[in-house]
Amino acid sequence: MTLPKDYDIAGIDLVDDSYTVEQSLVRNKYKAVDAAGNTVLKGKQKMFKMKEEFPFTDGDGNDVFTVKAGGIIDVAGDYLLTDAQTGEDLVVLDNDFSIFQDTWTIRDGDTDSKLAEINSRGALVTLARGLPFGALIPHKYEITDANGDHVGSIHGQFSFRDRYEITLDDVSTVPKEPIMAAAMVIDAIQGN
């Protein structure tokens, strides 16, 4: 199965299968680096906005896309990913809020069809992460395609700031850039 439309984001070209994402110590500010240590994507949560907003830039600081909440204080809701250069709404990151499992669905921005899903692994770990000092437990997510087949994973590491590896084993049926954006937005929204 191949993707029905082009989900490439103008201004960014993610060619590796594995990336390391690090959060800043001060606020919800992230950077993704490739295997060679080059910063390929940076994102941050805009402060003092009625609707949560996350502008993303390439390694040189050029705007590439924005993720914006569909509503005010949108803990369980939709986040629209818009290409900064073309203005096209590419995908929707849909959060299905549950205290037992974190589930994020990546949907087509026009048709609302499911492209991929990102799920936390294990209800006990998800519950424990909600407790005081639970943020010290590294997060783990599985990335699946529209049919539920494994395509990648997100593994957190023990550190003072959030640091995790995103590994994409098979991106022939899922859009790579929206998955990278979703990983950072999930971390910021859920306080992981």
Backbone torsions as a table, in degrees:
resi	resn	phi	psi	omega
1	MET	NA	134.4	176.8
2	THR	-114.7	160.8	-179.1
3	LEU	-66.1	137.1	-177.7
4	PRO	-71.3	-22.8	177.9
5	LYS	-143.1	166.6	-177.1
6	ASP	-81.0	118.8	179.1
7	TYR	-104.3	12.7	178.0
8	ASP	-64.5	142.1	179.9
9	ILE	-101.7	125.4	-179.9
10	ALA	-59.4	134.6	176.0
11	GLY	95.2	-3.6	178.6
12	ILE	-141.5	140.9	179.5
13	ASP	-136.2	100.3	179.1
14	LEU	-93.5	110.1	-174.7
15	VAL	-106.3	-18.5	-179.7
16	ASP	-77.8	166.4	176.4
17	ASP	-101.2	-5.7	-178.0
18	SER	-143.1	137.9	179.9
19	TYR	-138.6	150.0	174.1
20	THR	-107.2	130.2	179.0
21	VAL	-113.9	132.3	178.7
22	GLU	-125.4	139.1	176.1
23	GLN	-96.7	143.8	175.1
24	SER	-66.9	152.8	178.2
25	LEU	-69.6	-26.1	-170.4
26	VAL	-87.4	-45.2	-175.3
27	ARG	-152.6	-175.4	-179.5
28	ASN	-75.1	77.7	-179.6
29	LYS	-130.9	130.7	-171.5
30	TYR	-130.7	156.4	169.8
31	LYS	-141.3	144.1	176.7
32	ALA	-113.6	131.9	179.0
33	VAL	-119.3	147.8	179.1
34	ASP	-86.1	-175.8	-177.1
35	ALA	-62.0	-28.2	-180.0
36	ALA	-84.3	-2.5	-179.7
37	GLY	88.0	8.8	178.8
38	ASN	-82.9	134.8	175.1
39	THR	-73.7	121.0	-177.0
40	VAL	-109.2	-18.8	-176.9
41	LEU	-156.0	136.0	176.3
42	LYS	-130.7	141.4	178.2
43	GLY	-145.8	153.5	177.8
44	LYS	-150.6	152.4	177.7
45	GLN	-84.8	124.3	177.8
46	LYS	-68.9	138.6	-178.3
47	MET	-89.1	150.2	173.2
48	PHE	61.0	38.6	176.5
49	LYS	-105.7	142.8	176.0
50	MET	-65.2	-40.3	175.6
51	LYS	-110.0	134.4	-179.7
52	GLU	-61.3	138.0	-177.3
53	GLU	-141.8	137.7	-178.0
54	PHE	-130.7	98.1	174.4
55	PRO	-79.8	141.2	179.3
56	PHE	-121.0	143.2	178.6
57	THR	-127.7	163.7	173.4
58	ASP	-79.6	-175.8	-178.4
59	GLY	-62.1	-22.0	179.8
60	ASP	-93.9	0.6	179.1
61	GLY	91.5	8.4	178.6
62	ASN	-82.6	134.5	179.9
63	ASP	-60.8	132.4	177.9
64	VAL	-121.8	-39.0	174.9
65	PHE	-163.7	165.8	178.2
66	THR	-130.8	142.0	172.8
67	VAL	-114.7	125.2	-175.1
68	LYS	-131.9	136.8	179.2
69	ALA	-66.6	146.0	178.2
70	GLY	-75.7	-22.7	-178.0
71	GLY	-143.0	176.1	179.2
72	ILE	-79.7	136.5	-177.8
73	ILE	46.5	66.2	-171.0
74	ASP	-98.8	67.6	-178.6
75	VAL	-63.1	-43.6	175.6
76	ALA	-119.3	101.2	-177.3
77	GLY	-174.3	-158.4	-175.0
78	ASP	-106.1	142.6	176.3
79	TYR	-127.6	120.7	-174.8
80	LEU	-93.1	127.8	177.2
81	LEU	-98.7	118.3	-176.9
82	THR	-118.4	129.8	177.4
83	ASP	-66.5	124.2	-176.5
84	ALA	-69.6	-27.9	-176.6
85	GLN	-88.4	-34.4	-178.2
86	THR	-100.9	-19.3	-176.6
87	GLY	77.1	5.2	-177.7
88	GLU	-79.6	133.8	173.5
89	ASP	-80.1	110.9	-172.9
90	LEU	-89.4	-55.7	-176.9
91	VAL	-140.5	162.4	173.9
92	VAL	-115.3	130.9	173.2
93	LEU	-95.8	113.3	-172.3
94	ASP	-108.2	115.8	-178.7
95	ASN	-94.7	120.4	174.7
96	ASP	-99.2	95.3	-172.7
97	PHE	-68.0	131.4	174.9
98	SER	-155.3	144.8	176.8
99	ILE	-78.7	-12.3	-177.6
100	PHE	-96.0	-27.4	-179.3
101	GLN	-155.6	135.0	173.9
102	ASP	-85.6	120.6	178.8
103	THR	-128.7	123.5	176.8
104	TRP	-122.2	128.0	178.0
105	THR	-108.5	132.4	176.3
106	ILE	-99.2	119.1	-175.6
107	ARG	-119.4	154.8	175.2
108	ASP	-62.9	136.5	-178.3
109	GLY	-67.2	-22.9	-179.2
110	ASP	-100.6	-50.0	-172.3
111	THR	-93.5	-14.0	-177.7
112	ASP	68.4	11.4	179.1
113	SER	-72.6	145.6	-177.9
114	LYS	-72.6	129.4	178.3
115	LEU	-107.0	-37.4	-177.3
116	ALA	-162.4	167.8	177.6
117	GLU	-141.4	142.9	177.5
118	ILE	-120.6	118.2	-176.2
119	ASN	-123.2	138.3	172.8
120	SER	-70.9	156.8	-178.5
121	ARG	-105.0	112.2	172.0
122	GLY	93.4	123.0	-179.9
123	ALA	-65.8	-37.3	-178.6
124	LEU	-64.4	-41.6	178.9
125	VAL	-67.1	-42.2	178.9
126	THR	-61.5	-43.9	177.4
127	LEU	-63.9	-44.3	-178.5
128	ALA	-63.5	-34.3	179.7
129	ARG	-65.6	-20.6	178.5
130	GLY	-82.9	-10.2	-179.4
131	LEU	-83.8	162.1	174.3
132	PRO	-55.3	138.1	-176.6
133	PHE	67.2	5.6	178.2
134	GLY	-67.4	-23.2	179.5
135	ALA	-65.6	-14.9	177.8
136	LEU	-74.7	-16.3	177.9
137	ILE	-79.4	120.9	-179.8
138	PRO	-63.2	142.1	179.0
139	HIS	-84.8	155.7	176.8
140	LYS	-139.8	130.7	178.0
141	TYR	-131.5	150.3	171.9
142	GLU	-109.4	137.7	177.9
143	ILE	-105.7	125.8	179.3
144	THR	-124.1	159.0	177.0
145	ASP	-85.1	-173.1	-177.1
146	ALA	-61.5	-24.3	179.8
147	ASN	-92.2	-0.5	-179.5
148	GLY	88.0	8.9	179.2
149	ASP	-83.6	139.0	-179.4
150	HIS	-61.1	130.8	174.9
151	VAL	-128.5	-10.9	-179.4
152	GLY	177.1	-176.0	-178.7
153	SER	-152.8	161.2	174.5
154	ILE	-126.6	119.8	-178.2
155	HIS	-121.0	120.8	176.1
156	GLY	-79.4	159.1	178.4
157	GLN	-124.5	152.5	175.0
158	PHE	-69.4	123.8	177.0
159	SER	-169.3	167.0	179.2
160	PHE	-67.7	-29.7	176.2
161	ARG	-119.8	156.5	-179.7
162	ASP	-62.5	131.6	178.0
163	ARG	-144.6	129.3	-179.2
164	TYR	-151.7	159.4	-180.0
165	GLU	-104.5	131.1	173.7
166	ILE	-108.2	118.8	179.6
167	THR	-117.2	126.6	179.5
168	LEU	-114.0	105.5	-176.6
169	ASP	-77.7	-33.1	-177.1
170	ASP	-151.0	105.0	-179.0
171	VAL	-106.1	21.2	179.9
172	SER	-69.7	-21.1	-177.6
173	THR	-121.0	4.5	-179.9
174	VAL	-132.3	147.4	178.9
175	PRO	-81.7	121.9	-173.3
176	LYS	-66.3	-48.6	-176.1
177	GLU	-61.2	-45.9	177.2
178	PRO	-61.8	-31.2	177.0
179	ILE	-67.8	-41.2	177.5
180	MET	-62.4	-44.4	178.6
181	ALA	-62.9	-43.5	-178.4
182	ALA	-60.4	-40.5	-179.5
183	ALA	-59.0	-43.0	-179.7
184	MET	-71.9	-40.8	-179.3
185	VAL	-66.8	-40.6	177.3
186	ILE	-58.0	-46.8	-179.5
187	ASP	-60.1	-44.1	-178.8
188	ALA	-69.2	-44.8	-176.3
189	ILE	-66.3	-44.0	-173.7
190	GLN	-93.6	6.0	175.7
191	GLY	62.9	29.9	-179.5
192	ASN	-73.3	NA	NA
